[in-house]
Amino acid sequence: MRQKRTGDLVRTSASIPKDLYEKLAKRADAERRSISSEIVVLLELALEKAGK
C-alpha cells in the first residue's frame, strides 16, 4: 500500500474486491458519508470491538 501524510491524515491506497466496494458505497450512501469516511468509521468500530 502507498502512504502519503496529509496533516493528521495518512493517505493510502488499497485494492479491494468489487463486491466489497459496492457494499461500502451502498452503506456510505445510506449513512450520507463518503466511501473514505465510511471505511474509517467501520475500521474504528472493528478495532473497538477487537479491544485495540
Summary of the structure (lengths in Angstrom):
residues: 52
radius of gyration: 12.2
end to end distance: 21.8
largest distance: 31.4
contacts: 92
relative contact order: 0.11
helix: 56%
strand: 15%
